[in-house]
Amino acid sequence: MTGVVPDPGRGNERTALAWQRTALALIAASALLTRFTADALGLASLASMGAAVPLAAWVFLESRGRYAHDAGLRRRSRSRDGRAPLALTLATAVLALTEATAVWLR
């Protein structure tokens, strides 16, 4: 069995932190959007939080798994398949639709 040599640079750490910041920014943006659209949409404004929080949590956990894999701490059985960027795109689309609906109803 061939050992995996960890990357000597810090690119892996920077990438993991960037994904984690992105997940936290998504939660913060959805919280602010919920606050600003609550008057116009009522309880429907919580849809953005309902979509963003689980997706952001998944992206956060996925970034930790990718970091551990790339650092050579464990091997992952599946390759990077683009699900994290897709999840962020879908969450951003839900946020945009929520805001557009609130603006349209005012």
C-alpha positions in Angstrom: 0.0 0.0 0.0 1.4 3.3 -1.1 1.4 6.1 1.6 -0.1 9.5 0.7 2.3 12.4 1.0 0.7 15.5 2.5 0.9 18.7 0.5 3.8 20.7 2.0 2.0 24.0 1.1 -0.8 25.8 2.8 -3.2 25.8 -0.1 -5.3 23.0 1.4 -5.9 25.0 4.6 -6.7 28.2 2.6 -9.2 26.3 0.5 -10.9 24.7 3.5 -11.2 28.0 5.3 -12.6 29.7 2.2 -15.3 27.1 1.9 -16.1 27.5 5.6 -16.3 31.3 5.3 -18.6 30.8 2.3 -20.9 28.6 4.4 -21.0 31.1 7.3 -21.6 34.0 4.9 -24.5 32.1 3.4 -26.1 31.6 6.8 -25.5 35.3 7.7 -27.0 36.4 4.4 -30.1 34.2 4.8 -30.6 35.5 8.4 -30.4 39.1 7.2 -32.7 38.4 4.3 -35.2 36.8 6.6 -35.1 39.8 8.8 -35.6 42.3 6.0 -38.4 40.4 4.2 -40.4 39.3 7.2 -42.8 42.2 6.9 -43.6 41.5 3.3 -43.6 37.7 3.3 -44.4 36.7 6.9 -43.5 33.2 7.7 -42.6 32.5 4.1 -39.5 34.6 4.6 -38.2 31.6 6.6 -37.9 29.6 3.4 -34.5 31.1 2.7 -33.2 30.1 6.2 -34.8 26.7 5.8 -32.9 26.2 2.6 -29.6 27.9 3.5 -28.9 26.5 6.9 -28.8 22.8 6.0 -27.0 23.4 2.8 -24.4 25.6 4.5 -24.0 23.0 7.2 -23.4 20.4 4.6 -20.9 22.6 2.7 -19.1 23.2 6.0 -18.8 19.5 6.8 -17.9 18.7 3.2 -15.0 21.2 3.4 -13.7 19.5 6.6 -13.8 16.1 4.8 -12.0 17.4 1.8 -9.4 19.0 4.0 -8.8 15.7 5.9 -8.6 13.8 2.6 -6.2 16.2 0.9 -4.0 16.4 4.0 -3.6 12.7 3.8 -5.4 11.8 7.0 -7.9 9.5 5.3 -8.9 8.3 1.9 -12.3 9.2 0.4 -14.0 6.7 -1.7 -15.6 9.2 -4.0 -14.2 12.0 -6.1 -15.1 15.7 -6.0 -18.3 15.8 -8.0 -19.3 19.4 -7.8 -22.1 19.0 -5.3 -20.8 21.7 -2.9 -20.9 24.4 -5.6 -24.3 23.2 -6.7 -25.6 23.4 -3.2 -24.3 26.9 -2.8 -25.8 27.9 -6.2 -29.2 26.5 -5.2 -29.1 28.3 -1.8 -28.2 31.6 -3.5 -31.1 31.1 -6.0 -33.5 30.6 -3.1 -32.2 33.7 -1.4 -32.6 35.7 -4.6 -36.2 34.4 -5.2 -37.1 35.3 -1.6 -35.9 38.8 -2.0 -37.4 39.2 -5.5 -40.8 38.0 -4.1 -40.6 40.5 -1.2 -39.8 43.4 -3.5 -42.6 42.4 -5.9 -45.1 42.3 -3.0 -44.3 45.7 -1.7 
